[in-house]
Amino acid sequence: MSDSSPPMGQTGTSSLQVIRRIGVWLLAWTGLFYLCFWGFAKIPDLGIVSSVWISGIICSLSTFGILCALITTPISRRMMAVILMSCIGANIAINQVAGAVVPSGGIAAGHLHMGINVTLLGVAVCGGVLLSCGVRKKTYIIPLVLAAGMADIWSTTLGVTRQVIQSPVAMNHLLIHFPVIGRGVQPLVGITDFAFAALFMSMAGRFHLSVKKTQLVVGASFVIAITMAVISGHGTPVLPIMGILFIAAHYRDIKVIDPREKKEALMGLFIIAIALIVITLLKS
């Protein structure tokens, strides 16, 4: 993806070309999944730290690479909305089958997890791009990024993410699964992280920010978060890291100068913080 690549949502390419392009990238991603699925099964377990770290890096960076390729595909917003809803429906349907098959493991479980992965990638790409359409000005980016980071920290420590990782059913619906050396297919990275990766990539294209720089910082955020999670043994929120790196990379272009906009941004962040505190108190 180059700095001049058109953002997803523009048209001008035939439907057949679009389908062919999407199919090629999904086949490449699927091929990598099965290559790791069969290859990792032949490698002795390297220990949870090394095995999960290697698989986590391959999973996150390959998924992000496919996301970057798909996000430049010229598809209308209406079609993206249709794909989004179709992927959500397919995810639910596949998980109904997976509930009976996945516990048995083996190649059948691998097929189902790959099918779920494809639906989750569709949700991430289309959801992230459609969300970016609501960002009218580039000065809205910093408040949005900070709010997402706050919510992710809260979710990981006290909220939804903490509950998801305790439920195998929820993990099947919301986490990308990938082969881990000596440990079979395991849930590794949340779909929300890839949705925001798509959001950041889409905003970079819309507001003429450096796409290459955005690719670098988003990819680095996955590597940093996975490394921290493996070393600490606890789930690490990706969005705060991704947001900080994104702001640092583009601060000159997205900084808020207007005093009125600064006040609105601070007020919005304050309201979000209060809301998260109230939700936490009510839950406890």
Number of C-alpha atoms within 10 A of each C-alpha: 14 12 14 10 13 17 20 26 20 13 15 9 11 11 12 9 12 16 11 12 14 16 13 11 16 18 11 12 20 17 12 15 23 17 12 21 21 14 13 20 16 11 11 11 14 14 12 14 14 16 19 24 22 15 20 26 20 19 24 21 16 17 20 22 16 17 22 21 16 25 25 19 21 20 21 14 17 11 12 21 15 12 18 22 17 15 21 16 13 17 21 16 12 17 21 12 11 21 15 10 15 19 10 11 11 13 13 14 19 21 16 19 25 20 17 27 24 20 24 26 24 23 25 25 29 28 22 24 26 21 15 20 14 9 15 12 11 17 19 17 22 20 20 16 20 18 20 18 20 18 18 22 17 19 17 19 15 16 17 12 20 14 14 19 18 10 10 11 14 14 21 26 20 20 21 26 23 27 28 27 27 19 17 18 25 19 18 22 23 22 21 19 22 27 23 25 28 29 23 24 28 29 25 23 21 18 13 13 19 16 20 13 16 25 21 13 20 26 19 16 23 26 19 15 21 26 20 16 18 18 12 11 11 12 18 20 26 26 27 21 18 26 25 17 19 23 19 12 17 16 15 9 13 18 16 19 9 9 9 9 14 16 11 12 20 12 13 15 17 13 12 16 15 12 12 18 13 12 12 13 9 8 9 7
